[in-house]
Every structure is written in C-alpha cells, then in structure tokens.
C-alpha cells in the first residue's frame, strides 16, 4: 500500500486541517499550481495526493526552508543518511542530556545540502513546539523542546514527499515575485502570516523580516493584480475587520471557518478561532480564463 503523502515538517499555522476545504473551493481545472508561502506545505501535499498540482511552483521567503525542500526532492536518501545518526544519538540520551545535543546541532552550519536539510528537520522535530524562528542575524534561535519520544526520522514520509516534489519548481523569494509568475488560468493559494487578532496572538516573524500591516496591503495589491490577469487565487487569513476591509467591495468571495491552532505554547491557546477564506473565483476576469 502506498504511503499517503503529507508534510514532513511541523509548521506554525500549518493548514493540514484546512486543506480539504481549500481543495473543495479550488477550481476543478487549472493550469499550474502556485504557493508563495509554502511553510509546511500541507496544501501542496494535499493537492499532490489528488494529482491536481503537476509542475507546481512553490516558494517561500525562508531560504533555509526552500533549500531543505530541494534536498528532500533531489537527494532524499542522502537526507535520510544524514538524519538517521542524529535521531539515534538524540533518542539514546537521557532526558537531561538531550538539550546539550540539541544546542550542539543548532550551533552547527553544515555546508552539504542534504546535511543542512537533516539539521533543519532534526531541529524542527525536537525544538520547542516545532517553531521556526530567526533572530536579527538570521540565526535559528528556537529553544529545545520537551518531547518524550519525538519522531525525528520518518523515512517513508520523506520518500513520499520527495516523490510529490519531483517536477516542482522551488524558489526562495518575496511573495510578490511569486505571484507575478502566475499566468491566466493558473491557481494560487496564499497563506501569509496572519494579521494578529490580539497582542498575545502575534507571531509573524518566521524570518528576520516581519509581516506587518504594510505587507498585508502589498499582498492585497498582488491579489488584485493576479485577479486582473485572470489568475485564480484563494487566500486564508485571520477573520479580522482590517482583512475584510482590505479585500471588501472588490467582488471577492468570503467564507468564515473555525480552526484550532496546532502549535501554541499553552493548551488554552489551541481553542478554535475564526479564519477567513477569500477567493477571486467570482470575478469575470478569472471566470473567463478558467473557461477558456
């Protein structure tokens, strides 16, 4: 039996729970699939499982993340070979000794792509809450987690992911450049860092930059530009009054969905919150491109 494909990384704001709804709302037919905020890739892998995303273009501002995906795509056996001894060494240690090993790996800087990918996967699986965070110098600075028996090495999962990624174009860069690559009849899913609903829910700095309100406006402009070119697009964000204001009165569709947070420092923070899905499928430019 073939192993179902899915994300091999945990990611804050991951869309594993929302992916089925996104697939339902997506056009039944489209050209190329684009995902400018790749993250853990849950939606891409969901599309890959249905064979609806041939020749996908996947991108993210996080260069280390994209390099990891490339290594898994191009040399999965080498990534497994590099990750296996790390997993064995970590799991063989007593709980009190694991942190030292984790920080040793965190301080390393492998130059070989497969080894760098293994490092990122290891830190993702053993770091605090599976977060990815960089300091102002671009260094990964998430502290050690407290998992009793983390699943660090999943060979079958990595092989399934490598197979799904085969043929995909992987790019590190700004979302505006990624959106500009989409042409009429393509489909783009956008999962930006969400506009915080409160000060305590703020977590937008996955890399050295910060996705502030001005970035949300720039994303809205890119969404509108794609719409005018006939590119089908769907975006998810927090169901915030400012988000509805940004995208309102433009002929876009809105749907509120209640989703729980998979990654949060406290259990009470995982209660369902309102998110909004915004699409441009009702705009005439997009309908014409999809029907043509």
C-alpha positions as CSV (number, residue, x, y, z in Angstrom):
1,X,0.0,0.0,0.0
2,X,1.4,3.4,-1.0
3,X,2.1,5.8,1.9
4,X,-0.2,8.9,1.8
5,X,1.9,12.0,1.2
6,X,1.9,14.8,3.8
7,X,4.1,17.4,5.4
8,X,7.5,16.2,6.8
9,X,7.8,19.4,8.9
10,X,5.7,20.8,11.7
11,X,4.9,24.4,11.0
12,X,3.2,27.2,12.9
13,X,-0.1,28.0,11.1
14,X,0.1,24.7,9.2
15,X,-3.0,24.0,7.1
16,X,-3.4,20.3,7.4
17,X,-6.9,20.7,8.9
18,X,-8.0,23.3,6.4
19,X,-6.5,21.7,3.3
20,X,-9.6,19.6,2.5
21,X,-11.8,22.7,2.4
22,X,-9.2,24.6,0.2
23,X,-9.3,21.7,-2.3
24,X,-13.1,21.9,-2.4
25,X,-13.0,25.6,-3.1
26,X,-10.3,25.4,-5.7
27,X,-11.2,25.4,-9.4
28,X,-11.9,21.9,-10.8
29,X,-9.4,22.6,-13.6
30,X,-6.5,25.0,-13.7
31,X,-3.1,25.3,-15.3
32,X,-0.2,25.5,-12.8
33,X,-0.4,25.4,-9.0
34,X,1.5,28.2,-7.1
35,X,2.1,28.5,-3.4
36,X,4.1,31.7,-2.4
37,X,4.0,31.0,1.4
38,X,5.0,27.3,1.4
39,X,5.7,26.7,5.1
40,X,5.0,23.1,5.9
41,X,3.3,22.6,2.5
42,X,0.2,20.9,3.8
43,X,-2.0,22.3,0.9
44,X,0.5,21.4,-1.8
45,X,0.8,17.8,-0.5
46,X,-3.0,17.6,-0.3
47,X,-3.1,18.6,-4.0
48,X,-0.3,16.2,-4.9
49,X,-2.3,13.4,-3.4
50,X,-5.1,14.1,-5.9
51,X,-2.6,14.6,-8.8
52,X,-4.0,18.1,-9.3
53,X,-0.8,20.1,-9.0
54,X,1.6,19.0,-11.8
55,X,4.6,21.2,-12.3
56,X,3.8,23.2,-9.2
57,X,5.8,26.4,-8.4
58,X,6.4,26.6,-4.7
59,X,8.2,29.4,-2.9
60,X,8.8,31.0,0.5
61,X,10.8,33.9,1.9
62,X,12.7,31.4,4.1
63,X,15.7,30.4,2.1
64,X,16.8,27.6,4.5
65,X,13.3,26.1,4.2
66,X,13.4,26.1,0.4
67,X,16.9,24.6,0.5
68,X,15.5,21.8,2.7
69,X,12.7,21.0,0.2
70,X,15.2,21.0,-2.6
71,X,17.4,18.5,-0.8
72,X,14.5,16.2,0.0
73,X,13.3,16.4,-3.6
74,X,16.7,15.8,-5.2
75,X,18.6,13.6,-2.7
76,X,16.1,12.0,-0.2
77,X,18.4,9.0,0.6
78,X,21.2,11.4,1.5
79,X,18.9,13.4,3.8
80,X,17.9,10.1,5.5
81,X,21.5,9.0,5.8
82,X,22.4,12.3,7.5
83,X,19.3,12.4,9.7
84,X,19.5,8.8,11.0
85,X,22.6,9.1,13.2
86,X,21.3,12.4,14.6
87,X,18.0,10.7,15.6
88,X,19.7,7.7,17.0
89,X,22.2,9.8,19.1
90,X,19.4,12.1,20.4
91,X,17.0,9.3,21.4
92,X,19.8,7.3,23.1
93,X,20.5,10.1,25.5
94,X,18.8,10.6,28.9
95,X,16.3,13.4,29.0
96,X,18.7,15.7,30.8
97,X,21.4,15.2,28.2
98,X,19.2,15.8,25.1
99,X,19.2,19.6,25.4
100,X,23.0,19.7,25.1
101,X,22.9,17.6,21.9
102,X,20.1,19.8,20.5
103,X,22.1,23.0,21.1
104,X,25.2,21.4,19.5
105,X,23.2,20.7,16.4
106,X,21.6,24.1,16.5
107,X,25.1,25.7,16.5
108,X,26.3,23.7,13.6
109,X,26.3,25.0,10.0
110,X,26.6,22.1,7.5
111,X,27.7,23.1,4.0
112,X,26.3,20.0,2.3
113,X,22.6,20.5,1.2
114,X,21.5,17.1,2.5
115,X,23.1,17.6,5.8
116,X,21.7,21.1,6.2
117,X,18.2,19.7,5.4
118,X,18.7,16.9,8.0
119,X,19.7,19.6,10.6
120,X,16.6,21.6,9.9
121,X,14.3,18.5,10.1
122,X,16.0,17.5,13.4
123,X,15.6,20.9,14.9
124,X,12.0,21.1,13.7
125,X,11.2,17.7,15.4
126,X,13.0,18.4,18.7
127,X,12.7,22.1,19.1
128,X,10.1,23.9,21.2
129,X,6.6,23.4,19.8
130,X,8.1,22.8,16.3
131,X,8.5,26.5,15.7
132,X,10.8,28.1,13.2
133,X,12.2,31.5,14.3
134,X,15.2,33.5,13.4
135,X,17.0,36.3,15.2
136,X,18.0,39.6,13.6
137,X,21.2,38.0,12.3
138,X,19.3,35.2,10.6
139,X,20.2,32.5,13.1
140,X,17.7,29.9,14.2
141,X,17.0,30.5,17.8
142,X,14.2,28.2,18.9
143,X,15.0,26.6,22.3
144,X,15.0,22.8,23.0
145,X,11.6,21.1,23.3
146,X,10.4,18.6,25.8
147,X,9.2,15.7,23.8
148,X,9.5,12.2,25.4
149,X,9.8,10.3,22.1
150,X,9.8,12.6,19.1
151,X,9.5,11.1,15.7
152,X,12.7,12.5,14.1
153,X,13.2,10.1,11.2
154,X,10.3,9.1,9.0
155,X,12.0,7.5,6.0
156,X,8.7,6.6,4.3
157,X,7.3,10.1,4.8
158,X,10.4,11.7,3.3
159,X,10.3,9.4,0.3
160,X,6.7,10.1,-0.3
161,X,7.4,13.9,0.0
162,X,10.3,13.5,-2.5
163,X,8.1,11.8,-5.0
164,X,5.4,14.5,-4.7
165,X,8.0,17.3,-5.1
166,X,9.5,15.7,-8.2
167,X,8.8,18.1,-11.1
168,X,8.0,21.1,-8.7
169,X,9.9,24.3,-9.1
170,X,11.2,25.6,-5.7
171,X,12.1,29.3,-5.3
172,X,13.2,31.3,-2.4
173,X,12.0,34.9,-2.5
174,X,9.3,37.5,-2.0
175,X,5.6,36.6,-2.4
176,X,5.1,39.5,-4.9
177,X,7.6,37.9,-7.3
178,X,6.0,34.5,-6.8
179,X,2.5,35.9,-7.6
180,X,3.9,37.7,-10.7
181,X,4.9,34.3,-12.1
182,X,1.3,33.1,-12.3
183,X,-0.5,33.4,-15.6
184,X,-4.2,33.4,-16.6
185,X,-5.8,30.0,-15.8
186,X,-3.3,29.2,-13.0
187,X,-4.3,28.7,-9.4
188,X,-2.5,30.3,-6.4
189,X,-3.1,29.6,-2.8
190,X,-1.8,32.2,-0.3
191,X,-1.2,31.5,3.3
192,X,0.6,34.6,4.7
193,X,1.5,35.2,8.3
194,X,-1.9,36.1,9.8
195,X,-2.9,39.6,10.9
196,X,-2.9,39.1,14.8
197,X,-6.4,39.1,16.4
198,X,-4.8,40.3,19.6
199,X,-1.4,41.3,21.0
200,X,-1.0,37.8,22.6
201,X,-1.6,36.0,19.3
202,X,1.1,37.9,17.5
203,X,3.6,35.6,15.7
204,X,4.6,36.9,12.3
205,X,8.4,36.9,12.4
206,X,9.3,33.5,10.8
207,X,12.4,35.1,9.3
208,X,14.4,38.3,10.0
209,X,11.7,40.5,8.5
210,X,8.2,41.0,9.8
211,X,4.9,40.7,8.0
212,X,3.4,44.0,9.2
213,X,0.2,45.8,8.1
214,X,2.0,47.3,5.2
215,X,2.9,43.9,3.9
216,X,-0.8,42.9,4.2
217,X,-1.6,45.8,2.0
218,X,1.1,44.8,-0.5
219,X,-0.3,41.3,-0.6
220,X,-3.8,42.7,-1.3
221,X,-2.4,44.6,-4.2
222,X,-0.7,41.4,-5.6
223,X,-4.0,39.5,-5.1
224,X,-5.9,42.2,-7.1
225,X,-3.2,42.2,-9.8
226,X,-3.5,38.5,-10.2
227,X,-7.2,38.8,-10.5
228,X,-7.0,41.3,-13.3
229,X,-4.7,38.9,-15.2
230,X,-7.2,36.1,-14.8
231,X,-5.2,34.1,-12.2
232,X,-7.5,32.1,-9.9
233,X,-6.5,32.8,-6.2
234,X,-7.5,31.8,-2.7
235,X,-6.1,33.4,0.4
236,X,-6.5,32.5,4.1
237,X,-6.1,34.9,7.0
238,X,-7.5,35.7,10.4
239,X,-11.1,36.9,10.3
240,X,-10.1,40.4,11.2
241,X,-12.1,43.5,10.4
242,X,-9.0,45.0,8.7
243,X,-8.6,42.0,6.4
244,X,-12.3,42.2,5.4
245,X,-11.8,46.0,4.8
246,X,-8.7,45.3,2.6
247,X,-10.5,42.8,0.4
248,X,-14.1,44.1,0.6
249,X,-16.1,45.6,-2.2
250,X,-13.9,44.0,-4.9
251,X,-16.2,41.1,-5.9
252,X,-14.3,38.6,-3.9
253,X,-15.9,35.6,-2.1
254,X,-15.6,35.3,1.7
255,X,-16.1,32.2,3.9
256,X,-15.5,32.1,7.7
257,X,-14.1,28.8,9.1
258,X,-13.4,27.9,12.7
259,X,-9.9,26.3,13.1
260,X,-7.9,25.2,16.1
261,X,-4.2,26.0,16.4
262,X,-1.9,23.0,16.0
263,X,1.1,24.9,17.6
264,X,0.7,27.0,20.7
265,X,2.7,27.3,23.9
266,X,-0.4,26.6,26.1
267,X,-3.3,24.3,25.6
268,X,-5.9,27.0,26.1
269,X,-4.4,28.8,23.1
270,X,-5.5,26.0,20.9
271,X,-9.2,26.7,21.1
272,X,-10.8,27.3,17.7
273,X,-10.6,30.8,16.2
274,X,-12.2,32.4,13.2
275,X,-10.3,32.4,10.0
276,X,-11.5,33.7,6.6
277,X,-11.0,32.2,3.1
278,X,-11.0,34.8,0.4
279,X,-11.2,33.9,-3.3
280,X,-11.5,35.7,-6.6
281,X,-13.3,33.0,-8.5
282,X,-16.4,35.1,-9.0
283,X,-14.6,37.9,-10.8
284,X,-15.3,38.0,-14.5
285,X,-11.6,38.1,-15.5
286,X,-10.9,34.8,-13.6
287,X,-14.1,33.1,-14.9
288,X,-13.1,33.8,-18.5
289,X,-9.6,32.5,-18.0
290,X,-10.8,29.3,-16.4
291,X,-13.4,28.7,-19.0
292,X,-11.1,29.5,-21.9
